[in-house]
Amino acid sequence: MKKISFTLVLVMLLLVGCESANVPKITDYEWIMTSVQSGERGEAVACGIGSSDLYGGAVEIELVCEAENGVLTISDLTNNKTYKGTYSLISDDPKSYSYEVEIEGKSGYAVSGMTTYHDGSQDPTFIINLIDYTINFFSAQAQ
């Protein structure tokens, strides 16, 4: 009985380990903004270039986010601005990584994981919530 229990625990650990290997960290990709949502009502206030028809006429801007060594850099390529921030990992599980972030004096949280579609395909996703706004990103490779 102990041998069966040990084997089941070992198999479960291996499966969990295999699943988490597919979870993207924010340092794994360059991230392209798909939408910015108002924290108050959740409506899209900005969206990526060429997608305003999907987001009810939201303002189109091109934001790119990169993370390295605890530093977040968000480049607004439309308005030629750069925003700096910091991040730190606060938790991970088999499906996501969670971070504390601070960008330009605003504190919030972020999560990276995989978005799974109805057909089973997946794209790496990174979401930043700064209370006033939620910024949704996909990996540049998914574009």
The first five atom37 places (N, CA, C, CB, O) and aatype in JSON, in Angstrom:
{
  "aatype": [12, 11, 11, 9, 15, 13, 16, 10, 19, 10, 19, 12, 10, 10, 10, 19, 7, 4, 6, 15, 0, 2, 19, 14, 11, 9, 16, 3, 18, 6, 17, 9, 12, 16, 15, 19, 5, 15, 7, 6, 1, 7, 6, 0, 19, 0, 4, 7, 9, 7, 15, 15, 3, 10, 18, 7, 7, 0, 19, 6, 9, 6, 10, 19, 4, 6, 0, 6, 2, 7, 19, 10, 16, 9, 15, 3, 10, 16, 2, 2, 11, 16, 18, 11, 7, 16, 18, 15, 10, 9, 15, 3, 3, 14, 11, 15, 18, 15, 18, 6, 19, 6, 9, 6, 7, 11, 15, 7, 18, 0, 19, 15, 7, 12, 16, 16, 18, 8, 3, 7, 15, 5, 3, 14, 16, 13, 9, 9, 2, 10, 9, 3, 18, 16, 9, 2, 13, 13, 15, 0, 5, 0, 5],
  "atom_mask": [
    [1, 1, 1, 1, 1],
    [1, 1, 1, 1, 1],
    [1, 1, 1, 1, 1],
    [1, 1, 1, 1, 1],
    [1, 1, 1, 1, 1],
    [1, 1, 1, 1, 1],
    [1, 1, 1, 1, 1],
    [1, 1, 1, 1, 1],
    [1, 1, 1, 1, 1],
    [1, 1, 1, 1, 1],
    [1, 1, 1, 1, 1],
    [1, 1, 1, 1, 1],
    [1, 1, 1, 1, 1],
    [1, 1, 1, 1, 1],
    [1, 1, 1, 1, 1],
    [1, 1, 1, 1, 1],
    [1, 1, 1, 0, 1],
    [1, 1, 1, 1, 1],
    [1, 1, 1, 1, 1],
    [1, 1, 1, 1, 1],
    [1, 1, 1, 1, 1],
    [1, 1, 1, 1, 1],
    [1, 1, 1, 1, 1],
    [1, 1, 1, 1, 1],
    [1, 1, 1, 1, 1],
    [1, 1, 1, 1, 1],
    [1, 1, 1, 1, 1],
    [1, 1, 1, 1, 1],
    [1, 1, 1, 1, 1],
    [1, 1, 1, 1, 1],
    [1, 1, 1, 1, 1],
    [1, 1, 1, 1, 1],
    [1, 1, 1, 1, 1],
    [1, 1, 1, 1, 1],
    [1, 1, 1, 1, 1],
    [1, 1, 1, 1, 1],
    [1, 1, 1, 1, 1],
    [1, 1, 1, 1, 1],
    [1, 1, 1, 0, 1],
    [1, 1, 1, 1, 1],
    [1, 1, 1, 1, 1],
    [1, 1, 1, 0, 1],
    [1, 1, 1, 1, 1],
    [1, 1, 1, 1, 1],
    [1, 1, 1, 1, 1],
    [1, 1, 1, 1, 1],
    [1, 1, 1, 1, 1],
    [1, 1, 1, 0, 1],
    [1, 1, 1, 1, 1],
    [1, 1, 1, 0, 1],
    [1, 1, 1, 1, 1],
    [1, 1, 1, 1, 1],
    [1, 1, 1, 1, 1],
    [1, 1, 1, 1, 1],
    [1, 1, 1, 1, 1],
    [1, 1, 1, 0, 1],
    [1, 1, 1, 0, 1],
    [1, 1, 1, 1, 1],
    [1, 1, 1, 1, 1],
    [1, 1, 1, 1, 1],
    [1, 1, 1, 1, 1],
    [1, 1, 1, 1, 1],
    [1, 1, 1, 1, 1],
    [1, 1, 1, 1, 1],
    [1, 1, 1, 1, 1],
    [1, 1, 1, 1, 1],
    [1, 1, 1, 1, 1],
    [1, 1, 1, 1, 1],
    [1, 1, 1, 1, 1],
    [1, 1, 1, 0, 1],
    [1, 1, 1, 1, 1],
    [1, 1, 1, 1, 1],
    [1, 1, 1, 1, 1],
    [1, 1, 1, 1, 1],
    [1, 1, 1, 1, 1],
    [1, 1, 1, 1, 1],
    [1, 1, 1, 1, 1],
    [1, 1, 1, 1, 1],
    [1, 1, 1, 1, 1],
    [1, 1, 1, 1, 1],
    [1, 1, 1, 1, 1],
    [1, 1, 1, 1, 1],
    [1, 1, 1, 1, 1],
    [1, 1, 1, 1, 1],
    [1, 1, 1, 0, 1],
    [1, 1, 1, 1, 1],
    [1, 1, 1, 1, 1],
    [1, 1, 1, 1, 1],
    [1, 1, 1, 1, 1],
    [1, 1, 1, 1, 1],
    [1, 1, 1, 1, 1],
    [1, 1, 1, 1, 1],
    [1, 1, 1, 1, 1],
    [1, 1, 1, 1, 1],
    [1, 1, 1, 1, 1],
    [1, 1, 1, 1, 1],
    [1, 1, 1, 1, 1],
    [1, 1, 1, 1, 1],
    [1, 1, 1, 1, 1],
    [1, 1, 1, 1, 1],
    [1, 1, 1, 1, 1],
    [1, 1, 1, 1, 1],
    [1, 1, 1, 1, 1],
    [1, 1, 1, 1, 1],
    [1, 1, 1, 0, 1],
    [1, 1, 1, 1, 1],
    [1, 1, 1, 1, 1],
    [1, 1, 1, 0, 1],
    [1, 1, 1, 1, 1],
    [1, 1, 1, 1, 1],
    [1, 1, 1, 1, 1],
    [1, 1, 1, 1, 1],
    [1, 1, 1, 0, 1],
    [1, 1, 1, 1, 1],
    [1, 1, 1, 1, 1],
    [1, 1, 1, 1, 1],
    [1, 1, 1, 1, 1],
    [1, 1, 1, 1, 1],
    [1, 1, 1, 1, 1],
    [1, 1, 1, 0, 1],
    [1, 1, 1, 1, 1],
    [1, 1, 1, 1, 1],
    [1, 1, 1, 1, 1],
    [1, 1, 1, 1, 1],
    [1, 1, 1, 1, 1],
    [1, 1, 1, 1, 1],
    [1, 1, 1, 1, 1],
    [1, 1, 1, 1, 1],
    [1, 1, 1, 1, 1],
    [1, 1, 1, 1, 1],
    [1, 1, 1, 1, 1],
    [1, 1, 1, 1, 1],
    [1, 1, 1, 1, 1],
    [1, 1, 1, 1, 1],
    [1, 1, 1, 1, 1],
    [1, 1, 1, 1, 1],
    [1, 1, 1, 1, 1],
    [1, 1, 1, 1, 1],
    [1, 1, 1, 1, 1],
    [1, 1, 1, 1, 1],
    [1, 1, 1, 1, 1],
    [1, 1, 1, 1, 1],
    [1, 1, 1, 1, 1]
  ],
  "atom_positions": [
    [[0.82, -1.19, 0.0], [0.0, 0.0, 0.0], [0.86, 1.26, 0.0], [-0.93, 0.0, 1.2], [0.57, 2.22, -0.72]],
    [[1.94, 1.26, 0.82], [2.82, 2.42, 0.86], [3.5, 2.64, -0.48], [3.86, 2.26, 1.96], [3.73, 3.77, -0.88]],
    [[3.83, 1.55, -1.16], [4.49, 1.65, -2.47], [3.56, 2.29, -3.49], [4.95, 0.26, -2.96], [4.0, 3.12, -4.29]],
    [[2.29, 1.93, -3.46], [1.31, 2.51, -4.39], [1.13, 4.0, -4.08], [-0.04, 1.77, -4.29], [1.09, 4.81, -5.0]],
    [[1.01, 4.37, -2.81], [0.85, 5.77, -2.42], [2.05, 6.59, -2.85], [0.64, 5.9, -0.91], [1.9, 7.69, -3.39]],
    [[3.25, 6.06, -2.62], [4.47, 6.76, -3.01], [4.51, 6.94, -4.53], [5.72, 5.98, -2.53], [4.89, 8.01, -5.01]],
    [[4.13, 5.92, -5.27], [4.12, 6.0, -6.74], [3.13, 7.05, -7.22], [3.78, 4.64, -7.36], [3.44, 7.83, -8.12]],
    [[1.94, 7.08, -6.62], [0.94, 8.09, -6.99], [1.43, 9.5, -6.7], [-0.37, 7.84, -6.26], [1.25, 10.39, -7.53]],
    [[2.05, 9.72, -5.56], [2.58, 11.04, -5.21], [3.68, 11.43, -6.19], [3.13, 11.05, -3.76], [3.73, 12.57, -6.65]],
    [[4.56, 10.49, -6.53], [5.64, 10.76, -7.47], [5.09, 11.13, -8.85], [6.56, 9.55, -7.59], [5.58, 12.07, -9.47]],
    [[4.09, 10.41, -9.33], [3.47, 10.7, -10.63], [2.82, 12.08, -10.6], [2.42, 9.62, -10.99], [2.96, 12.84, -11.56]],
    [[2.11, 12.42, -9.52], [1.47, 13.73, -9.42], [2.51, 14.85, -9.44], [0.62, 13.81, -8.15], [2.3, 15.86, -10.1]],
    [[3.61, 14.68, -8.73], [4.67, 15.69, -8.73], [5.27, 15.87, -10.12], [5.75, 15.32, -7.73], [5.55, 16.99, -10.54]],
    [[5.48, 14.77, -10.81], [6.02, 14.86, -12.16], [5.07, 15.58, -13.1], [6.34, 13.48, -12.69], [5.49, 16.38, -13.93]],
    [[3.78, 15.28, -12.99], [2.79, 15.95, -13.84], [2.72, 17.43, -13.56], [1.41, 15.33, -13.66], [2.65, 18.24, -14.49]],
    [[2.73, 17.81, -12.29], [2.71, 19.22, -11.94], [3.97, 19.9, -12.45], [2.57, 19.41, -10.41], [3.9, 21.0, -12.98]],
    [[5.11, 19.27, -12.3], [6.36, 19.83, -12.79], [6.35, 20.01, -14.29], [0.0, 0.0, 0.0], [6.86, 21.02, -14.79]],
    [[5.8, 19.07, -15.02], [5.73, 19.17, -16.48], [4.8, 20.29, -16.9], [5.28, 17.85, -17.09], [5.08, 21.02, -17.85]],
    [[3.68, 20.44, -16.2], [2.72, 21.47, -16.57], [3.3, 22.86, -16.34], [1.43, 21.29, -15.78], [3.12, 23.73, -17.19]],
    [[3.99, 23.09, -15.22], [4.5, 24.42, -14.93], [5.64, 24.82, -15.85], [4.96, 24.49, -13.5], [5.95, 26.0, -15.96]],
    [[6.27, 23.86, -16.51], [7.35, 24.18, -17.44], [6.83, 25.0, -18.62], [8.02, 22.9, -17.95], [7.61, 25.69, -19.28]],
    [[5.54, 24.93, -18.9], [4.93, 25.64, -20.02], [4.47, 27.05, -19.63], [3.77, 24.84, -20.56], [4.02, 27.8, -20.5]],
    [[4.56, 27.42, -18.36], [4.08, 28.71, -17.89], [5.12, 29.78, -18.2], [3.78, 28.65, -16.37], [6.28, 29.65, -17.8]],
    [[4.71, 30.85, -18.9], [5.68, 31.89, -19.24], [5.98, 32.81, -18.06], [5.16, 32.72, -20.41], [5.08, 33.19, -17.3]],
    [[7.24, 33.14, -17.91], [7.65, 34.18, -16.96], [7.67, 35.5, -17.73], [9.07, 33.86, -16.3], [7.78, 35.49, -18.96]],
    [[7.58, 36.61, -17.03], [7.56, 37.88, -17.74], [8.89, 38.19, -18.41], [7.19, 39.01, -16.79], [8.96, 39.03, -19.31]],
    [[9.94, 37.53, -17.97], [11.25, 37.74, -18.59], [11.44, 36.92, -19.86], [12.35, 37.41, -17.6], [12.42, 37.1, -20.57]],
    [[10.51, 36.02, -20.15], [10.66, 35.12, -21.3], [10.35, 35.78, -22.64], [9.76, 33.93, -21.13], [10.77, 35.28, -23.68]],
    [[9.61, 36.9, -22.64], [9.12, 37.48, -23.88], [9.21, 38.99, -23.89], [7.69, 37.06, -24.12], [9.34, 39.62, -22.84]],
    [[9.14, 39.55, -25.06], [8.78, 40.95, -25.23], [7.27, 40.93, -25.36], [9.51, 41.64, -26.5], [6.72, 40.11, -26.1]],
    [[6.58, 41.83, -24.65], [5.13, 41.82, -24.58], [4.54, 42.98, -25.35], [4.67, 41.85, -23.13], [5.01, 44.11, -25.23]],
    [[3.5, 42.72, -26.13], [2.81, 43.72, -26.92], [1.42, 43.94, -26.32], [2.7, 43.29, -28.42], [0.67, 42.99, -26.11]],
    [[1.09, 45.2, -26.04], [-0.2, 45.53, -25.45], [-1.33, 45.26, -26.45], [-0.23, 46.99, -24.99], [-1.27, 45.65, -27.61]],
    [[-2.37, 44.58, -25.95], [-3.56, 44.36, -26.78], [-4.69, 45.3, -26.37], [-4.02, 42.9, -26.67], [-5.47, 45.75, -27.21]],
    [[-4.79, 45.59, -25.06], [-5.82, 46.53, -24.62], [-5.47, 47.09, -23.24], [-7.2, 45.84, -24.58], [-4.74, 46.48, -22.45]],
    [[-6.02, 48.26, -22.99], [-5.96, 48.89, -21.66], [-7.41, 49.11, -21.26], [-5.12, 50.25, -21.67], [-8.18, 49.73, -21.98]],
    [[-7.76, 48.58, -20.09], [-9.14, 48.69, -19.61], [-9.21, 49.65, -18.43], [-9.69, 47.32, -19.21], [-8.31, 49.68, -17.59]],
    [[-10.29, 50.42, -18.37], [-10.55, 51.29, -17.24], [-10.83, 50.41, -16.02], [-11.74, 52.25, -17.53], [-11.62, 49.47, -16.1]],
    [[-10.19, 50.72, -14.91], [-10.43, 49.95, -13.69], [-11.81, 50.18, -13.13], [0.0, 0.0, 0.0], [-12.34, 49.33, -12.41]],
    [[-12.39, 51.32, -13.45], [-13.7, 51.67, -12.91], [-14.83, 50.86, -13.56], [-13.96, 53.15, -13.1], [-15.67, 50.29, -12.86]],
    [[-14.84, 50.82, -14.89], [-15.93, 50.14, -15.59], [-15.47, 48.96, -16.44], [-16.66, 51.12, -16.46], [-16.3, 48.2, -16.95]],
    [[-14.18, 48.8, -16.6], [-13.67, 47.68, -17.37], [-13.7, 47.87, -18.87], [0.0, 0.0, 0.0], [-13.33, 46.96, -19.61]],
    [[-14.14, 49.03, -19.34], [-14.2, 49.26, -20.78], [-12.81, 49.55, -21.33], [-15.15, 50.42, -21.1], [-11.95, 50.09, -20.64]],
    [[-12.6, 49.19, -22.58], [-11.31, 49.43, -23.23], [-11.16, 50.92, -23.51], [-11.19, 48.61, -24.54], [-12.02, 51.52, -24.15]],
    [[-10.08, 51.5, -23.02], [-9.79, 52.91, -23.27], [-8.66, 53.06, -24.28], [-9.43, 53.62, -21.96], [-8.49, 54.13, -24.87]],
    [[-7.9, 51.99, -24.48], [-6.83, 51.97, -25.48], [-6.67, 50.55, -25.98], [-5.48, 52.51, -24.89], [-7.04, 49.58, -25.31]],
    [[-6.11, 50.45, -27.19], [-5.91, 49.13, -27.77], [-4.7, 49.18, -28.7], [-7.18, 48.64, -28.52], [-4.21, 50.26, -29.04]],
    [[-4.25, 48.02, -29.1], [-3.13, 47.92, -30.02], [-3.47, 48.47, -31.39], [0.0, 0.0, 0.0], [-4.64, 48.62, -31.75]],
    [[-2.42, 48.78, -32.14], [-2.57, 49.34, -33.48], [-3.39, 48.38, -34.37], [-1.18, 49.61, -34.11], [-3.12, 47.18, -34.43]],
    [[-4.39, 48.94, -35.04], [-5.2, 48.17, -35.97], [-6.33, 47.37, -35.35], [0.0, 0.0, 0.0], [-6.96, 46.57, -36.04]],
    [[-6.6, 47.58, -34.07], [-7.66, 46.77, -33.45], [-8.76, 47.6, -32.79], [-7.07, 45.86, -32.42], [-9.51, 47.07, -31.97]],
    [[-8.87, 48.89, -33.13], [-9.89, 49.72, -32.49], [-11.31, 49.24, -32.81], [-9.73, 51.17, -32.92], [-12.23, 49.45, -32.02]],
    [[-11.49, 48.6, -33.97], [-12.82, 48.09, -34.3], [-13.24, 46.97, -33.35], [-12.86, 47.59, -35.74], [-14.44, 46.76, -33.15]],
    [[-12.29, 46.25, -32.78], [-12.59, 45.18, -31.83], [-12.9, 45.73, -30.43], [-11.43, 44.21, -31.74], [-13.54, 45.06, -29.62]],
    [[-12.44, 46.95, -30.17], [-12.57, 47.53, -28.82], [-13.42, 48.79, -28.8], [-11.2, 47.83, -28.27], [-13.15, 49.71, -28.02]],
    [[-14.42, 48.86, -29.63], [-15.38, 49.95, -29.6], [-14.78, 51.32, -29.83], [0.0, 0.0, 0.0], [-15.21, 52.3, -29.21]],
    [[-13.82, 51.41, -30.71], [-13.25, 52.71, -31.05], [-12.25, 53.24, -30.04], [0.0, 0.0, 0.0], [-11.98, 54.44, -30.02]],
    [[-11.69, 52.38, -29.19], [-10.68, 52.81, -28.22], [-9.48, 53.41, -28.97], [-10.23, 51.62, -27.32], [-9.23, 53.07, -30.12]],
    [[-8.75, 54.27, -28.3], [-7.57, 54.92, -28.87], [-6.5, 53.87, -29.15], [-7.03, 56.02, -27.91], [-6.21, 53.03, -28.3]],
    [[-5.93, 53.92, -30.34], [-4.87, 52.97, -30.71], [-3.51, 53.51, -30.29], [-4.89, 52.7, -32.23], [-3.13, 54.63, -30.65]],
    [[-2.78, 52.71, -29.53], [-1.4, 53.03, -29.18], [-0.57, 51.75, -29.22], [-1.32, 53.69, -27.77], [-1.1, 50.65, -29.09]],
    [[0.71, 51.92, -29.4], [1.61, 50.77, -29.44], [2.49, 50.79, -28.19], [2.48, 50.77, -30.73], [3.4, 51.6, -28.07]],
    [[2.19, 49.85, -27.27], [2.98, 49.7, -26.05], [3.72, 48.37, -26.09], [2.09, 49.78, -24.79], [3.15, 47.34, -26.46]],
    [[4.98, 48.41, -25.72], [5.81, 47.21, -25.65], [6.4, 47.16, -24.24], [6.94, 47.21, -26.75], [6.91, 48.16, -23.74]],
    [[6.32, 46.0, -23.61], [6.83, 45.83, -22.26], [7.92, 44.77, -22.24], [5.69, 45.45, -21.28], [7.79, 43.71, -22.85]],
    [[9.0, 45.07, -21.53], [10.07, 44.11, -21.32], [10.42, 44.08, -19.83], [11.32, 44.46, -22.18], [10.33, 45.1, -19.15]],
    [[10.81, 42.91, -19.36], [11.17, 42.74, -17.96], [12.53, 42.06, -17.86], [10.1, 41.91, -17.21], [12.8, 41.08, -18.55]],
    [[13.37, 42.61, -17.0], [14.69, 42.01, -16.81], [15.27, 42.46, -15.48], [15.65, 42.37, -17.97], [15.28, 43.66, -15.17]],
    [[15.75, 41.51, -14.69], [16.42, 41.79, -13.42], [15.62, 42.7, -12.5], [17.76, 42.4, -13.69], [16.18, 43.61, -11.89]],
    [[14.31, 42.47, -12.41], [13.47, 43.25, -11.51], [13.01, 44.59, -12.04], [0.0, 0.0, 0.0], [12.32, 45.33, -11.34]],
    [[13.37, 44.91, -13.28], [12.99, 46.2, -13.88], [12.02, 45.98, -15.03], [14.25, 46.97, -14.37], [12.28, 45.17, -15.93]],
    [[10.9, 46.7, -14.99], [9.94, 46.72, -16.1], [10.17, 47.98, -16.92], [8.46, 46.65, -15.57], [10.33, 49.07, -16.37]],
    [[10.18, 47.82, -18.23], [10.27, 48.97, -19.12], [9.1, 48.89, -20.09], [11.64, 49.01, -19.88], [8.97, 47.92, -20.85]],
    [[8.25, 49.9, -20.06], [7.12, 49.97, -20.98], [7.38, 51.13, -21.93], [5.75, 50.16, -20.22], [7.48, 52.29, -21.52]],
    [[7.49, 50.8, -23.19], [7.76, 51.8, -24.22], [6.48, 52.11, -24.96], [8.85, 51.32, -25.2], [5.85, 51.23, -25.54]],
    [[6.1, 53.38, -24.95], [4.96, 53.87, -25.72], [5.52, 54.35, -27.04], [4.16, 55.01, -24.96], [5.97, 55.49, -27.15]],
    [[5.49, 53.49, -28.05], [6.09, 53.8, -29.34], [5.27, 54.83, -30.11], [6.23, 52.54, -30.16], [5.8, 55.5, -30.99]],
    [[3.99, 54.96, -29.8], [3.13, 55.93, -30.47], [3.47, 57.35, -30.04], [1.66, 55.64, -30.17], [3.52, 58.26, -30.87]],
    [[3.71, 57.54, -28.74], [3.96, 58.88, -28.19], [5.41, 59.1, -27.81], [3.08, 59.11, -26.99], [5.76, 60.11, -27.21]],
    [[6.27, 58.14, -28.15], [7.71, 58.24, -27.89], [8.02, 58.51, -26.41], [8.32, 59.34, -28.75], [8.79, 59.41, -26.07]],
    [[7.39, 57.71, -25.52], [7.61, 57.82, -24.08], [8.03, 56.47, -23.53], [6.33, 58.34, -23.36], [7.71, 55.42, -24.1]],
    [[8.76, 56.5, -22.43], [9.16, 55.28, -21.75], [8.76, 55.38, -20.28], [10.68, 55.03, -21.89], [8.99, 56.41, -19.63]],
    [[8.17, 54.32, -19.77], [7.78, 54.24, -18.37], [8.59, 53.14, -17.71], [6.24, 53.98, -18.22], [8.71, 52.03, -18.23]],
    [[9.16, 53.46, -16.55], [9.98, 52.49, -15.82], [9.24, 52.02, -14.58], [11.34, 53.09, -15.44], [8.45, 52.75, -13.98]],
    [[9.52, 50.79, -14.21], [8.93, 50.24, -13.01], [9.75, 49.08, -12.49], [0.0, 0.0, 0.0], [10.82, 48.76, -13.02]],
    [[9.23, 48.46, -11.46], [9.88, 47.3, -10.87], [8.86, 46.18, -10.72], [10.51, 47.66, -9.5], [7.65, 46.4, -10.71]],
    [[9.38, 44.96, -10.6], [8.53, 43.81, -10.35], [9.25, 42.85, -9.43], [8.13, 43.11, -11.67], [10.48, 42.81, -9.4]],
    [[8.48, 42.08, -8.68], [9.05, 41.0, -7.88], [8.04, 39.86, -7.83], [9.42, 41.5, -6.42], [6.83, 40.08, -7.69]],
    [[8.54, 38.66, -7.95], [7.71, 37.46, -7.93], [7.15, 37.28, -6.53], [8.52, 36.2, -8.37], [7.89, 37.32, -5.55]],
    [[5.82, 37.09, -6.44], [5.22, 36.84, -5.12], [4.69, 35.42, -5.0], [4.11, 37.83, -4.85], [4.56, 34.9, -3.9]],
    [[4.36, 34.78, -6.14], [3.93, 33.38, -6.07], [3.94, 32.75, -7.45], [2.52, 33.28, -5.44], [3.91, 33.44, -8.47]],
    [[3.98, 31.44, -7.44], [3.84, 30.7, -8.69], [3.04, 29.44, -8.4], [5.23, 30.36, -9.3], [3.01, 28.93, -7.28]],
    [[2.41, 28.96, -9.43], [1.68, 27.71, -9.34], [1.78, 27.04, -10.71], [0.17, 27.94, -8.92], [2.42, 27.59, -11.6]],
    [[1.19, 25.9, -10.9], [1.35, 25.21, -12.19], [0.78, 25.95, -13.4], [0.7, 23.87, -12.11], [1.05, 25.56, -14.53]],
    [[0.01, 27.02, -13.18], [-0.61, 27.71, -14.32], [-0.22, 29.18, -14.46], [-2.09, 27.62, -14.19], [-0.52, 29.78, -15.49]],
    [[0.43, 29.77, -13.46], [0.74, 31.2, -13.55], [1.86, 31.61, -12.61], [-0.5, 32.02, -13.25], [2.24, 30.89, -11.68]],
    [[2.38, 32.81, -12.89], [3.31, 33.49, -11.99], [2.64, 34.8, -11.61], [4.73, 33.72, -12.67], [2.08, 35.49, -12.46]],
    [[2.71, 35.17, -10.32], [2.13, 36.42, -9.84], [3.25, 37.33, -9.35], [1.09, 36.15, -8.72], [4.22, 36.88, -8.74]],
    [[3.09, 38.62, -9.61], [4.12, 39.6, -9.3], [3.5, 40.82, -8.62], [4.88, 40.01, -10.57], [2.34, 41.16, -8.87]],
    [[4.29, 41.47, -7.78], [3.98, 42.82, -7.34], [4.7, 43.73, -8.3], [4.41, 43.08, -5.83], [5.85, 43.47, -8.67]],
    [[4.04, 44.8, -8.72], [4.67, 45.75, -9.65], [4.48, 47.17, -9.13], [4.07, 45.6, -11.07], [3.55, 47.47, -8.39]],
    [[5.39, 48.01, -9.54], [5.25, 49.45, -9.32], [5.73, 50.12, -10.6], [6.07, 49.94, -8.05], [6.85, 49.89, -11.05]],
    [[4.87, 50.94, -11.18], [5.2, 51.63, -12.43], [4.9, 53.11, -12.24], [4.41, 51.03, -13.63], [3.77, 53.5, -11.98]],
    [[5.94, 53.92, -12.39], [5.78, 55.37, -12.27], [5.02, 55.75, -10.99], [5.04, 55.92, -13.5], [4.13, 56.6, -11.02]],
    [[5.38, 55.11, -9.86], [4.77, 55.43, -8.57], [3.43, 54.77, -8.29], [0.0, 0.0, 0.0], [2.88, 54.95, -7.21]],
    [[2.89, 54.01, -9.24], [1.61, 53.32, -9.03], [1.89, 51.85, -8.74], [0.68, 53.46, -10.28], [2.57, 51.17, -9.51]],
    [[1.35, 51.36, -7.63], [1.55, 49.96, -7.22], [0.39, 49.11, -7.71], [1.68, 49.85, -5.7], [-0.74, 49.57, -7.85]],
    [[0.71, 47.85, -7.97], [-0.32, 46.92, -8.39], [0.21, 45.52, -8.46], [0.0, 0.0, 0.0], [1.22, 45.18, -7.84]],
    [[-0.48, 44.7, -9.22], [-0.13, 43.3, -9.36], [-0.12, 42.91, -10.83], [-1.11, 42.4, -8.57], [-0.74, 43.57, -11.66]],
    [[0.58, 41.85, -11.11], [0.63, 41.35, -12.48], [0.63, 39.83, -12.43], [1.9, 41.88, -13.24], [0.98, 39.22, -11.42]],
    [[0.23, 39.23, -13.54], [0.22, 37.77, -13.65], [0.62, 37.39, -15.07], [-1.18, 37.19, -13.3], [0.24, 38.05, -16.03]],
    [[1.38, 36.32, -15.18], [1.7, 35.77, -16.5], [1.22, 34.32, -16.53], [3.24, 35.87, -16.82], [1.29, 33.61, -15.52]],
    [[0.75, 33.91, -17.68], [0.25, 32.56, -17.85], [-0.05, 32.31, -19.31], [0.0, 0.0, 0.0], [0.35, 33.09, -20.18]],
    [[-0.74, 31.23, -19.58], [-1.11, 30.89, -20.95], [-2.61, 31.09, -21.11], [-0.71, 29.42, -21.29], [-3.41, 30.64, -20.29]],
    [[-3.0, 31.77, -22.19], [-4.4, 31.84, -22.58], [-4.66, 30.65, -23.48], [-4.75, 33.21, -23.31], [-3.98, 30.45, -24.48]],
    [[-5.65, 29.85, -23.12], [-6.0, 28.67, -23.9], [-7.31, 28.94, -24.64], [-6.14, 27.4, -23.0], [-8.29, 29.37, -24.04]],
    [[-7.29, 28.69, -25.93], [-8.45, 28.94, -26.78], [-9.28, 27.66, -26.93], [-8.01, 29.46, -28.17], [-8.85, 26.57, -26.56]],
    [[-10.48, 27.83, -27.48], [-11.41, 26.72, -27.65], [-10.81, 25.57, -28.45], [-12.67, 27.22, -28.34], [-11.12, 24.4, -28.19]],
    [[-9.95, 25.88, -29.42], [-9.34, 24.83, -30.24], [-8.14, 24.17, -29.58], [-8.93, 25.41, -31.57], [-7.51, 23.29, -30.16]],
    [[-7.82, 24.6, -28.34], [-6.7, 24.02, -27.61], [-5.38, 24.75, -27.8], [0.0, 0.0, 0.0], [-4.42, 24.48, -27.08]],
    [[-5.31, 25.68, -28.74], [-4.08, 26.44, -28.94], [-3.89, 27.41, -27.77], [-4.1, 27.22, -30.3], [-4.84, 27.74, -27.06]],
    [[-2.66, 27.84, -27.57], [-2.34, 28.7, -26.43], [-1.42, 29.84, -26.86], [-1.68, 27.89, -25.31], [-0.65, 29.72, -27.81]],
    [[-1.52, 30.96, -26.13], [-0.63, 32.09, -26.29], [-0.19, 32.57, -24.92], [-1.3, 33.24, -27.09], [-1.01, 32.61, -24.0]],
    [[1.1, 32.94, -24.76], [1.55, 33.54, -23.5], [0.86, 34.89, -23.28], [3.09, 33.71, -23.51], [0.72, 35.69, -24.2]],
    [[0.43, 35.12, -22.04], [-0.31, 36.32, -21.68], [0.32, 36.95, -20.43], [-1.8, 36.0, -21.43], [0.77, 36.25, -19.53]],
    [[0.32, 38.28, -20.4], [0.83, 39.03, -19.26], [-0.17, 40.16, -18.98], [2.28, 39.6, -19.53], [-0.48, 40.94, -19.87]],
    [[-0.67, 40.24, -17.75], [-1.67, 41.24, -17.38], [-1.18, 42.02, -16.17], [-3.04, 40.56, -17.09], [-0.78, 41.45, -15.16]],
    [[-1.22, 43.34, -16.29], [-0.85, 44.24, -15.18], [-2.11, 44.94, -14.7], [0.23, 45.28, -15.62], [-2.85, 45.51, -15.5]],
    [[-2.36, 44.91, -13.39], [-3.49, 45.62, -12.8], [-2.95, 46.7, -11.87], [-4.45, 44.65, -12.04], [-2.31, 46.4, -10.86]],
    [[-3.22, 47.96, -12.21], [-2.77, 49.09, -11.4], [-3.96, 49.82, -10.77], [-1.95, 50.06, -12.26], [-3.87, 51.03, -10.53]],
    [[-5.02, 49.15, -10.49], [-6.28, 49.63, -9.9], [-7.02, 50.55, -10.87], [-6.0, 50.38, -8.59], [-8.16, 50.25, -11.23]],
    [[-6.41, 51.65, -11.32], [-7.08, 52.55, -12.26], [-7.19, 51.93, -13.65], [-6.33, 53.88, -12.35], [-8.13, 52.19, -14.39]],
    [[-6.2, 51.09, -13.99], [-6.15, 50.48, -15.32], [-5.66, 49.05, -15.25], [-5.25, 51.29, -16.24], [-4.89, 48.67, -14.36]],
    [[-6.12, 48.25, -16.2], [-5.6, 46.91, -16.41], [-5.03, 46.89, -17.82], [-6.71, 45.8, -16.21], [-5.71, 47.23, -18.78]],
    [[-3.77, 46.48, -17.92], [-3.09, 46.45, -19.22], [-2.88, 44.99, -19.61], [-1.72, 47.22, -19.17], [-2.27, 44.22, -18.87]],
    [[-3.41, 44.61, -20.77], [-3.33, 43.24, -21.26], [-2.29, 43.14, -22.36], [-4.71, 42.77, -21.78], [-2.28, 43.93, -23.3]],
    [[-1.4, 42.15, -22.23], [-0.34, 41.95, -23.19], [-0.34, 40.49, -23.68], [1.03, 42.31, -22.58], [-0.71, 39.58, -22.94]],
    [[0.07, 40.29, -24.91], [0.42, 38.98, -25.44], [1.88, 39.02, -25.83], [-0.48, 38.57, -26.66], [2.43, 40.1, -26.04]],
    [[2.51, 37.87, -25.94], [3.91, 37.86, -26.35], [4.03, 38.37, -27.77], [4.51, 36.45, -26.22], [3.12, 38.19, -28.58]],
    [[5.15, 39.0, -28.06], [5.39, 39.5, -29.42], [5.38, 38.34, -30.42], [6.75, 40.26, -29.48], [5.02, 38.53, -31.58]],
    [[5.77, 37.15, -29.97], [5.78, 35.97, -30.85], [4.37, 35.54, -31.23], [6.51, 34.82, -30.18], [4.17, 34.92, -32.28]],
    [[3.38, 35.84, -30.39], [2.0, 35.43, -30.67], [1.32, 36.35, -31.68], [1.2, 35.41, -29.38], [0.26, 36.0, -32.22]],
    [[1.9, 37.49, -31.93], [1.29, 38.47, -32.85], [1.39, 38.05, -34.29], [1.93, 39.82, -32.68], [0.93, 38.77, -35.18]]
  ]
}
